[in-house]
C-alpha cells in the first residue's frame, strides 16, 4: 500500500515536472493539450 502511494506520487511529480519544464515554443501534442494560458505569438 505504501509503495503504491509512493509510486503514484513519483509518477505524478515526474509528469508535472516534465510539463512545467517543456519548452514553451514547442508545439507538441502534450503541450497543446495541457496549456491553459493563451499562446503568445
Secondary structure, 3 states (H helix, E strand, C coil): CHHHHHHHHHHHHHHHHHHHCCCCCCCCHHHHHHCCCCCCC
